[in-house]
Amino acid sequence: MTAGGARRLVPDVQVPDVLVPDVLVPDVLGHEALAPGARDDAPSAGGGREDGRIMLLTSAFVAFALLLVTVVVSATEVHLERKRLYELADALALAAADSMTHETFYTGAATDPVDGAVLTLTSGGVRAEVTDYLARNPEALAGLHGVTVTDASTTDGRTATVSLAARARPAMVSWVTQPWSDGIIIRAESRARAW
């Protein structure tokens, strides 16, 4: 400050970069390395010491991410096909539980109910209803490959049991999912009770 109370401004002073000489010192393991604060500005024949490493690391990460995407997409596709197979098994079991036609019931062709059941199911009737349902509704098999009815029966005359199997194929085949490219067997079982 000056005597009159006015401030005196100091012009900006430029400080030149301080260069530390390139000194190689041994590190902890005994290898030579640049001293702390030393700069490696000298161009080398092969470029900088880090040239290409980021590109290599990025390429490896992208390749890993793409493989991970193929696995996740394929697993999701198999899971969705399994859910569709369960939906189909539920529909078939429900249709089989209601398999007695009105004509059969009202003409007296129905067997006597057991243990308080209103309708009595037979394994032959359950199988016939499952086959008939699949013939009447071919769109129920849309998106499913190789659907097989492994069981369509009743054990107690009241509960229709339907078991299905199908082959789910991975949506994206890469070298990670290659062992499953022929498909994965998925199974579904459903029960419905006729009251």
C-alpha positions as CSV (number, residue, x, y, z in Angstrom):
1,M,0.0,0.0,0.0
2,T,1.1,3.5,-0.7
3,A,0.9,6.4,1.7
4,G,-2.4,7.7,0.1
5,G,-4.1,4.3,0.7
6,A,-4.1,3.3,-2.9
7,R,-3.0,-0.1,-3.8
8,R,-0.1,-0.7,-6.1
9,L,-0.6,-3.5,-8.5
10,V,2.2,-5.9,-9.3
11,P,2.5,-6.9,-12.9
12,D,2.0,-10.6,-13.7
13,V,5.2,-12.4,-13.6
14,Q,5.7,-15.3,-16.0
15,V,7.6,-18.2,-14.4
16,P,9.3,-20.4,-16.9
17,D,8.8,-24.1,-16.9
18,V,11.3,-25.7,-14.6
19,L,13.0,-28.6,-16.5
20,V,14.3,-31.4,-14.4
21,P,17.1,-33.3,-16.2
22,D,16.3,-36.7,-17.4
23,V,17.8,-38.8,-14.7
24,L,17.4,-42.5,-14.6
25,V,17.3,-43.9,-11.1
26,P,16.7,-47.4,-9.9
27,D,13.2,-48.1,-8.6
28,V,12.3,-50.5,-5.8
29,L,12.8,-53.6,-7.9
30,G,16.1,-52.3,-9.2
31,H,14.9,-51.4,-12.7
32,E,15.8,-48.0,-14.1
33,A,13.1,-45.5,-14.3
34,L,12.8,-41.7,-14.7
35,A,13.3,-39.8,-11.5
36,P,10.2,-38.2,-10.0
37,G,9.4,-35.0,-11.8
38,A,11.6,-35.8,-14.8
39,R,9.9,-35.4,-18.2
40,D,10.3,-37.8,-21.0
41,D,9.8,-35.3,-23.9
42,A,12.3,-36.8,-26.2
43,P,10.6,-38.5,-29.1
44,S,11.5,-42.1,-29.4
45,A,11.7,-44.3,-32.5
46,G,8.6,-46.3,-31.4
47,G,6.5,-43.3,-30.3
48,G,5.6,-42.5,-26.7
49,R,5.7,-45.1,-24.0
50,E,1.9,-45.2,-23.8
51,D,1.1,-45.1,-27.5
52,G,-1.4,-47.9,-28.4
53,R,-2.0,-49.2,-25.0
54,I,-5.3,-47.3,-24.5
55,M,-6.5,-48.5,-27.9
56,L,-5.6,-52.1,-27.1
57,L,-7.4,-51.8,-23.7
58,T,-10.4,-50.2,-25.3
59,S,-10.6,-52.9,-28.0
60,A,-10.4,-55.7,-25.5
61,F,-13.1,-54.0,-23.4
62,V,-15.4,-53.6,-26.4
63,A,-14.9,-57.2,-27.4
64,F,-15.7,-58.4,-23.8
65,A,-18.8,-56.1,-23.7
66,L,-20.0,-57.6,-27.0
67,L,-19.6,-61.1,-25.8
68,L,-21.4,-60.3,-22.6
69,V,-24.3,-58.8,-24.7
70,T,-24.5,-62.0,-26.7
71,V,-24.7,-64.1,-23.5
72,V,-27.3,-61.9,-21.9
73,V,-29.5,-61.7,-25.0
74,S,-29.3,-65.5,-25.6
75,A,-30.1,-66.2,-21.9
76,T,-33.0,-63.8,-22.1
77,E,-34.4,-65.5,-25.2
78,V,-34.2,-69.0,-23.6
79,H,-36.0,-67.6,-20.5
80,L,-38.7,-66.0,-22.6
81,E,-39.3,-69.3,-24.5
82,R,-39.5,-71.2,-21.3
83,K,-42.2,-68.7,-20.1
84,R,-44.1,-69.2,-23.3
85,L,-43.9,-73.0,-22.8
86,Y,-45.3,-72.6,-19.3
87,E,-48.1,-70.5,-20.6
88,L,-48.9,-73.2,-23.2
89,A,-48.8,-75.9,-20.5
90,D,-51.2,-73.9,-18.4
91,A,-53.6,-73.5,-21.3
92,L,-53.4,-77.2,-22.1
93,A,-54.0,-78.3,-18.5
94,L,-56.9,-75.9,-18.1
95,A,-58.5,-77.2,-21.4
96,A,-57.9,-80.8,-20.2
97,A,-59.5,-80.1,-16.8
98,D,-62.6,-78.8,-18.7
99,S,-62.4,-81.7,-21.2
100,M,-65.8,-83.2,-20.5
101,T,-68.2,-81.9,-23.1
102,H,-71.7,-80.9,-22.3
103,E,-73.1,-83.7,-24.5
104,T,-71.1,-86.3,-22.5
105,F,-72.3,-85.0,-19.2
106,Y,-75.9,-84.6,-20.1
107,T,-76.3,-87.9,-22.0
108,G,-75.1,-89.8,-18.9
109,A,-71.9,-91.0,-20.5
110,A,-69.8,-89.5,-17.6
111,T,-68.4,-91.7,-15.0
112,D,-69.5,-91.3,-11.4
113,P,-67.5,-88.6,-9.5
114,V,-65.0,-89.7,-6.9
115,D,-64.3,-88.0,-3.5
116,G,-66.7,-85.2,-4.1
117,A,-65.5,-84.2,-7.6
118,V,-68.0,-82.8,-9.9
119,L,-66.3,-84.2,-13.0
120,T,-64.2,-87.3,-13.4
121,L,-61.2,-87.1,-15.7
122,T,-59.5,-90.0,-17.5
123,S,-56.0,-90.0,-18.8
124,G,-57.3,-90.9,-22.3
125,G,-59.6,-87.9,-22.2
126,V,-56.8,-85.6,-21.0
127,R,-54.5,-86.7,-23.8
128,A,-57.3,-86.4,-26.4
129,E,-58.1,-82.8,-25.2
130,V,-54.5,-81.8,-25.3
131,T,-54.1,-83.2,-28.9
132,D,-57.3,-81.5,-29.9
133,Y,-56.4,-78.1,-28.4
134,L,-53.0,-78.1,-30.3
135,A,-54.8,-79.0,-33.5
136,R,-57.4,-76.3,-33.1
137,N,-54.8,-73.6,-32.0
138,P,-51.7,-73.9,-34.1
139,E,-50.8,-70.3,-33.2
140,A,-50.2,-71.5,-29.6
141,L,-47.0,-73.1,-30.8
142,A,-45.7,-69.8,-32.4
143,G,-42.2,-69.0,-31.3
144,L,-41.6,-72.5,-29.9
145,H,-39.4,-75.2,-31.5
146,G,-40.0,-78.9,-31.3
147,V,-42.7,-78.9,-28.7
148,T,-43.4,-82.4,-27.4
149,V,-46.2,-83.5,-25.0
150,T,-44.3,-85.7,-22.6
151,D,-47.2,-86.4,-20.3
152,A,-50.9,-85.7,-20.4
153,S,-52.7,-87.7,-17.7
154,T,-54.6,-87.7,-14.5
155,T,-53.8,-89.6,-11.4
156,D,-56.8,-88.9,-9.2
157,G,-59.6,-88.3,-11.8
158,R,-59.7,-84.6,-10.7
159,T,-56.4,-83.1,-11.7
160,A,-55.2,-82.8,-15.3
161,T,-51.3,-82.9,-15.5
162,V,-49.6,-81.7,-18.7
163,S,-45.9,-81.8,-19.2
164,L,-44.2,-80.3,-22.2
165,A,-40.6,-80.2,-23.6
166,A,-39.2,-78.0,-26.3
167,R,-35.9,-76.9,-27.7
168,A,-34.9,-73.2,-27.2
169,R,-32.1,-71.9,-29.4
170,P,-29.9,-69.0,-28.3
171,A,-30.8,-65.8,-30.1
172,M,-27.1,-64.8,-30.8
173,V,-24.4,-67.4,-31.4
174,S,-20.9,-66.4,-30.6
175,W,-17.9,-68.6,-29.5
176,V,-19.2,-68.2,-25.9
177,T,-22.7,-69.6,-26.7
178,Q,-21.5,-72.0,-29.4
179,P,-21.9,-75.1,-27.2
180,W,-25.6,-74.4,-27.0
181,S,-26.2,-73.6,-30.7
182,D,-28.2,-76.8,-31.3
183,G,-30.6,-75.7,-28.6
184,I,-31.3,-76.2,-24.9
185,I,-34.1,-78.5,-23.8
186,I,-36.7,-76.6,-21.7
187,R,-39.5,-78.3,-19.8
188,A,-42.7,-77.1,-18.3
189,E,-45.4,-78.9,-16.3
190,S,-48.8,-77.6,-15.3
191,R,-51.7,-79.0,-13.3
192,A,-55.4,-77.9,-13.3
193,R,-58.1,-79.3,-11.2
194,A,-61.7,-80.1,-12.3
195,W,-64.2,-79.3,-9.6
